[in-house]
Amino acid sequence: MPKKALPKKGARQDDLTGLRKLGASRTAYRYEAPSRDILETFENRFPERDYTVELTCPEFTSLCPKTGQPDFGTIRIQYRPKDRCVESKSLKLYLLAFRNHGSFVESIVNTILNDLVAACDPRWMRVTGTFTPRGGITIACSAEHPD
C-alpha cells in the first residue's frame, strides 16, 4: 500500500471542514428534488488569479414535463471563481436530483445557473445543456452570469 504524500512544510492545505458530502461513508440520493441546498463550496485558494474551471456531466437525465419520457443530455459548466469553488461530489448529487424531475431544457439550464451563482458567487459563469435528439431535433441552451 503506497504512503500518502505529505504536504510540503509550510504548504497551505484546503479547508475541508464545511464539506459534508465529500468522503461521506453513506450518500443520500434524491432523484426528484433538485435544490441548491445540495450544493457545497470550498475556499478558492487563488482568488487573485483569473482562471476558468470547467465541469462536464455527459450523463445528465431529466424528464419531459409533458410526456414524462426521459431526456438525456450533457451539462457543461464553466466559471471563473471569486472566493468560493463548487465541490464536485455535491454538484454530482445536485445534477442527479434532476433524474425524475420534469422540466424543459431551457428551465433546467437557467435553474442550474441560478443555483450555482447563489452557491459560489463567481466572477463569471456559463451553463450549457446539449440534449440528445427527440423527433430528429437536438436542443442546446446556454445561459450566462453576468448577463
C-alpha positions in Angstrom: 0.0 0.0 0.0 1.6 3.3 -1.1 2.1 6.0 1.5 0.1 9.2 1.3 2.2 12.1 0.0 2.7 14.7 2.8 2.3 18.4 2.0 5.5 20.3 1.9 6.4 22.1 5.1 4.6 25.5 5.1 2.2 24.5 2.3 -1.3 25.7 2.7 -3.9 23.0 2.8 -7.5 23.2 1.7 -10.1 23.8 4.4 -12.4 20.8 4.2 -14.4 21.4 7.5 -17.6 22.6 5.8 -17.9 19.7 3.3 -20.4 17.1 4.4 -20.8 15.0 1.2 -17.1 14.5 0.2 -15.8 11.4 1.8 -19.1 10.5 3.5 -19.4 6.8 4.0 -23.1 6.9 3.1 -24.6 9.1 0.3 -28.2 10.1 0.1 -29.6 10.3 -3.4 -32.6 12.5 -4.2 -33.8 11.9 -7.7 -36.8 14.3 -8.0 -35.9 17.3 -5.9 -33.2 19.5 -7.3 -32.3 22.0 -4.6 -29.4 24.5 -4.2 -29.1 23.2 -0.6 -27.4 20.1 -2.0 -24.5 22.2 -3.4 -21.4 22.7 -1.3 -18.4 25.0 -1.9 -14.9 25.4 -0.7 -12.5 28.4 -0.4 -10.7 29.4 -3.6 -7.0 29.3 -2.7 -6.2 31.6 -5.7 -8.8 34.4 -5.6 -6.4 36.9 -7.0 -5.9 34.8 -10.2 -8.4 34.9 -13.1 -8.8 31.2 -14.1 -11.6 29.0 -15.5 -13.0 25.8 -14.1 -14.9 23.5 -16.4 -17.2 20.7 -15.2 -18.9 18.4 -17.6 -21.7 15.9 -16.9 -22.1 13.8 -20.0 -24.8 11.6 -18.5 -27.4 14.1 -17.3 -31.0 12.9 -17.3 -34.3 14.5 -16.6 -38.0 14.0 -17.6 -40.1 15.8 -20.2 -42.7 17.7 -18.1 -45.4 16.9 -20.7 -44.8 13.3 -21.6 -42.8 12.0 -18.7 -40.3 10.4 -21.1 -36.6 10.7 -20.2 -34.4 13.3 -21.7 -30.7 12.7 -21.9 -28.0 15.3 -22.3 -24.7 16.8 -21.4 -24.4 19.7 -18.9 -21.3 21.8 -19.2 -20.4 24.3 -16.5 -17.7 26.9 -17.0 -16.9 29.5 -14.4 -14.3 31.9 -13.1 -14.3 31.7 -9.3 -14.1 34.6 -7.0 -13.9 33.5 -3.3 -15.6 30.0 -3.5 -15.4 27.0 -5.8 -18.1 24.3 -6.3 -17.3 20.9 -4.7 -17.7 18.3 -7.5 -19.4 15.5 -5.5 -22.1 17.8 -4.3 -22.5 19.0 -7.9 -22.9 15.4 -9.0 -25.6 14.8 -6.3 -27.3 18.1 -7.3 -27.4 17.1 -11.0 -28.6 13.6 -10.2 -31.6 15.2 -8.4 -33.0 16.2 -11.8 -33.3 12.5 -12.8 -37.1 12.2 -12.1 -37.8 15.9 -12.3 -40.0 17.1 -15.1 -38.7 20.3 -16.7 -37.8 21.8 -20.1 -34.2 22.2 -21.2 -34.4 26.0 -21.0 -35.7 25.9 -17.4 -33.1 23.3 -16.4 -30.1 25.3 -17.7 -31.3 28.6 -16.1 -32.1 26.8 -12.8 -28.7 25.3 -12.6 -27.1 28.7 -13.4 -29.2 30.5 -10.7 -28.4 27.8 -8.1 -24.7 27.7 -8.8 -24.4 31.5 -8.8 -26.2 31.6 -5.4 -23.9 29.0 -4.0 -20.5 30.3 -5.1 -20.9 33.9 -6.4 -18.5 33.5 -9.4 -16.9 36.3 -11.4 -18.4 34.7 -14.5 -20.3 31.5 -15.2 -21.9 29.8 -18.3 -24.1 26.7 -18.1 -24.8 24.8 -21.4 -27.2 21.9 -21.8 -27.0 19.9 -25.0 -29.7 17.2 -25.2 -29.9 14.2 -27.5 -32.3 14.4 -30.4 -36.0 14.0 -29.9 -38.0 13.8 -33.1 -34.9 14.5 -35.0 -34.1 17.8 -33.2 -31.1 18.4 -30.9 -31.7 21.1 -28.3 -28.9 23.1 -26.9 -29.3 26.0 -24.4 -26.8 28.3 -22.7 -27.2 30.9 -20.0 -24.5 33.2 -18.5 -23.8 35.2 -15.4 -23.4 38.1 -15.5 -25.7 38.7 -18.4 
